[in-house]
Amino acid sequence: MALATIFEKIVGSNANVSFLAYDGSKAGPDGADITIEVKSPIAVAYLSQAPGELGLARAYVSGHIDVHGDMYTLLDRMWNITTNDLTFAEKVDAVRALGMKPLLMRVPPPPQEMRQSTLAKLGSRHAKQRDAEAIHHHYDVSNRFYEWVLGPSMAYTCAVYPEQDSSLEEAQFTKFDLVARKLDLKPGMRLLDVGCGWGGMVMHAAKHYGVKALGVTLSRQQAEWAQAAIKEAGLEDLAEVRFMDYRDVPESDFDAVSSIGLTEHIGAANVPSYFAFLYGKLRPGGRILNHCITRPTGKEKTFNKGGFINRYVFPDGELESVGWLVRQMEDLGFEIRHEENLREHYAKTLRAWCDNLDANWEDAVQEVGMGTARVWALYMAGCIVGFERNKVQLHQVLGVKLDKEGRSGMPLRPSVTWP
């Protein structure tokens, strides 16, 4: 069995994908718009060490597999591949065709992969030092790289598209404004934004609502960029971003708390203490807006130790179902007042980021290296497929801290329209 034929069987003969392999073999339809090129035996070694998505990802990131054509289209066609689709006889034929050498090669993962041994030295999952390293791994890539991918808003969370043809910048503004309106921000209020990224929500609240806003992030590069942007915008009297673990924020009695894209990093075991901490930071009648990626049901694994995303993108990331998260919020004392699923918006957001990366590909490779650029191309395209096929969702949940008499301070109906 030729090598290209083996890969075709893994991906599926109906995927409309062609294959080229280092042994000279070819497979797949002529004229296919996507071609996978297997460039060396190391690609086979990676796949034998980690069958499935992780092995393929290692081979692609390291450059031993090339993809000619659109990455999203490829992943959309092969989103449910597995080597388990090969029969035992086909696996035996594949071993005979390949020979034992590539199957027995022990090659280290690409340097972009977060080693589990490295994390283990920093304590148990979601210990402070380990969380700091996980955030550093993903967010301290390069502010310039993020500027190319995210665009001027520097918002690395799901945007909200008011129209199908809205620009990414319009959609990110709409997202921040939606959060502000759900929190009913008004001049003179105090906002705590945990996991604030490059300070987009903090600056939006200060500039457009006259709110005194504090943001905290575990990424030093994010904090430095945000403080420079705050100074340039002349918002120093109202906005501040600190390089700090949210658990170390000393202030309290905030009017509102926003958590946009942080809950995914908390871990199921720490979610109750997380919401308890934020509950304690709010005054009675204060609101919380939790915006995070979730699983579509409570049946899926919340943590995939051997998955590509965990190894290369979000080490120690955990995704829960929205129902489970709502229960934790309720059990900690929050009254839930509004919830919505924005998964289609995240697919559109990711498409815009992929387009930005493509447009700046050569500069991005020069800035962070081919391996890291490939991690991002693969991860973002794969996430588009995940959101489109309802493998993951994005939920906003609005809660309020009741006063001692059980009053919410909420109007009978929202004073503004929530799209």
N, C-alpha and C positions, 0 to 999 in steps of 0.2 A: 504494500500500500504506500503510495507516494505521500510525502509530507504535506503537500498542499491539499491532497484529498482528505488527510486526517483532519486538518483544520476545517475543511468544508463540512465534514461530518459533525464536528463540534458545534459550529455556528448554525448549520442547517442548510440544506441544498435549496431551500425556498427563500433564502434571505436576500437573493440578488446581490451577492458579494463575490468578487473574484479573489483568487489567491495566487501569490507567487512565493516560492520558497528557495532557500539557498541551495537545495539539491537540484535545482533546475525544473522542478515540477510546477505545474499550473493546474488550477481547478476553478470551477465556477463559470458562470455565463460570460461569453464574449461581450464586450461593450458595457459591462456593469459600471455604474457610476461610483462604486466604492471598491477599492482594492486593498487587501491586507497583504503586506509583504513581510514574510518571515525571513530575517536577514542572517541569523546565525544559530548554531546549536544552543547557545545560551538561552534563547527564547524557549526552546523545548525544555531545557533544564528548569527554568522558572515555572513552567506549567506543570512539570512533573513534581516539583516541590510543593506547589500550591495550586492544585487543579481548580479551574474556575476563574472568577473575576480577579482575585489577587495575583495569580500567576500571570494572567494576561496583562494586568496593569503594570506589574514589575517589568515585563518584557517591553511594553510600550514606553514607559517612563525612562528606561535605561537605553532606549534606542535600538533594541534588538528586534522590535516589530515596528514597522511604519504603517501609517494609515494614509492612503491617497484618496481624498474625497472628504465629504462633510462628516465630522465626528458624531454630531447629533443623529444624523440619518443612520449611520452605522449602528449606534447604540439602540436606537428605536427599533431596528430590525432584529437585533440579537439580544434584547433586554432580558430574556429568560433562558439564556444558554446555560448548559452544564455538561461537564464530561460524563455525567451519569446517563446522558442520552445515548452514549456508545454502548453497544452490547459487549458482553465479555469476549466474544470471538473477535469483534472489531478492535478491542483493546489489545488483545494478543497479537493481531495482525499489525497494529501500530507499533508495538514494541519490536517485532521482527523487522519492520521496515526501517525504524529509526536506529536500531542497534542499541546496545546498552550504554555506550559512552555518554550521550547527552542526558540519559535518564539518571545516571549515577553522578553526574557533575554536581558539586556543591558550590553554588555561587552565592555570594552575599546579596541581600536586597540592595536596591539603589540607595544612595545616601539620603534621598528625600523621605525615606520611610522612617517613621518614628519607632525606634526599637523598644520593645516591651521591657527589656532589661533596664534600659535607661529610665523609663518611668517608674519601674519597681523600686529603684534606688531612692526615689523621692517620696516614698511613702505609699499609703493605700490610695485608691482612686478618690480624687477630689480633696485630698489633703491640700493645704494652701500652697506649699512649694510645688507640688505636682501639678496643680491647676495652673500655676504661674508658668510652668514649663510648657504645658499643653497650649496655652494661649500664645506664648512666645513663638512656638513652632508654627502656628498658623498665621498670626496677625503681624508678626515682626519680619515679614518677608522683605518688604521695601515699600515705603510710602509712595515712591514714584511709580512703582508697579501698580499699586492700588489706584492711583490717580488715573492711569491708563485704562484699567478695567472698570472701575466704578463710575468714572466721569466726575464732573465738578462737584456733585453733591457729596462725594465720599461716603455714601450710605451703603453699608454692606448688609442690608436686610431687605426683605420683600417690600417692593414699592406697591402703590395702589393706583391703578390706571383708571382715571375718570372716563376715558374714551379708549376705544380699541387702538386708535392711531396716536395716542398721547406719547410724548417723548419720555425717555427715562427720567430726565430732570423734572418734568411736570409731575410724573408719577411719584417720585420720591418726595417732592414738596407736598403732594396730596397725602401721602402716608403720614408724614410728620404732622400735618395739619389735622388729619383725622384723629391721631392720638391726642393732640392738644384739645380738640373739641370734645372728645369723649371724656377727657379729664376735666373739662370745663375750666380751663386755665384762664385766669384773669390777672390784670396788673397787680403787683404786690405779693402774689402767691409765691410759695417756695416749692420747687420741683427737685426731686432726686431721680436721676436717670442712671440705673445700674447697668454695667456693661455697655458704656456709652459710645464705644467705637471712636470715631474721629469727631465726635461732638455735634453731630447733625441735629439731634433732638434738642440738645442743650441750647444751641445757637438759635434754632427756630423758636423755641419757647421764649427766649430772652428778646429776640428781635421783633417778633410778631405779636407777642402777648404780654410783654413787660414783666415777665416772670423772672425771679431770681433762681437760677438753675445750677445745680451741682451735678456733674457727671463723673463717674469713676470707671476706670478700665485697668486691666492687668497687663496691658501692652504699653510699654514705655514709648515706643514710636508713635502710637496713636495719641497718647497724652501730649507729647511734645508738638505734634502736628496740630492738634486741636487748640492748644493754648496759643500757638502762633496765629491760627485762623481767628480765634476770638479777639486777639489784640488787633489784627488787621481790620476786623469788622467794627472795632470800637465798642465792644460789648463787655469789657473787663469788669464794669460795675455790676453786671447782672449774671454773667456766665463764667463758670470755672470747670475745668476738667482736671482731675487728679489721677496720677499713677498710683492706684490703690485697690486692694481687695475690698469688695463691697462690704464684707463682714467687719471691716475696720473703720467704717464711717462713724464718726462720733456724734454728729448732729442728729437731731430728731425733730418731731413735731412738724413734719412736712405736710403741705396741703395735697400733694400728689406724688405718686411714684410711677415711673415708666420703666419697664423691663422689656427691651426690644432685642430679641435674639440672644438672651443670656441663659434662659432656663435650660436650653439644650446642653449646656456645659455643667449644670449643677449636679446631676446624678440623682436617680430615684431615691436613694437612701437619704439624701440631703434636702430634697424638696420640701418636706414639712418644716425643717428648721429655716429654710430659705424664706418661705412665705411668712413664717412666724417673725423672722427678723424684719421683713418689710412691713408687716402689720404693726410692729412696735415702733417703726419710724414715722408712722402716719398719725396725724391728729384725728380725733373723732369726726366723722364726716368726710375724711380724706379718701381719695380714690386711687386705685391701682389699675394700670393697664398692662397686662402681660401678653406679649406678642412673641410666639415661638413656633418652631416646626414641631409637628406631632406625627405619631403613627395614626393610621385611619381607624384602628380598633385596638382593643386591649389584648389581642391574641398574638401579635407579632413580638419578636424579640426586641427588647428596648436597647440592647447593647450587643454589637457584633464585633467581638474581639479581633477576628481574623479578616474583617472586611476592608476593602480599599479605603473607604471614607475614614474609618478609625485609624488605620495605619498611616495614611498620607495627609489627611485633611483636618479632621477634628479628633485628635486623640482623646479617649475617655468620654466622647460625646454620647449622650443617651437621649432617646426620644420616647416619650410616653404618649398615651392617647389623651385627647382633650378632656374626655370624661373623667379620667383618673386625676388630671391636674385640677379640674374644677372641684372635685371632691376634696382634694388637699386644701384648696383655698377656703372652701366652706368650713371644713373641720377646724381651720385656724381662726375662723371668725369673720371672714369676708362674706358679704352678701353679693351674689353674682347678679349683675344688672343687664349685661349684654354680652353676646358672643357671636363671632362670625368667622367663617372659613374663607381664606383668601388664596387657596392653592393655585388657581388659574393665574392669579396676579404674580405669583412667584415664578411660574413657568415663563411668563413674559419678561419678568425682571432678569432672569437668567439668560434668556435669549439676547437681551440687550448687552449684558456683560460679555457673553461669548462674541458678539459682534465687535465690541470694543477691543477685546483681546486679539481677535483676528486682524483688526485694523492697525493694531500696534504690535504685531507679532515679533517683528525683527528687533524692535527696541526692547520689548519685554524679555526676549531671549538674551539679549546683551546685558540686561539689568540683573536678571535672576538666574540665568542659565537655562539650557534646553530642558533639563529634567524637571525643574520646577514649573516652567511654562507648560510642559506637557501634563503635569499633575493637574493644573488648573483647567486646561482644555478638556481633559477627560472628566474631571469631577463636575464641572459646570454643565457640560452636555449631558452627562448621566443624570444629574439632578433635574434637568428639564423633563427627561423621560419619566423620572419618578413622580414628579408633581402632575404631569399630564395623565399618567396611568393610575393615579390615586394610590401610589405606594407610600407617599408622604403628603402631609397637609400643612397648612399654615393657619393658625388660629389666633385671633385677638379676643381676650377675655377681660371684661371690665368688672371690677369689684369695688365695693365701698366698705369702709370701716364704720359700723354703726356706733352711735353714741350710747350712753348707759341706758337710755330709755328705748333703745331700738330704732331710733330715727336715722334715716339715711341722708336727709338733706337733698335728696334727688327730686326734681320736678315731676309732676304727674306724667308728662311726656317730655322727651328731650327738647331743649330749647333751640337746637340746630338739627339739621338733617344729617344723618349718618349714611353715606353711600354704602 
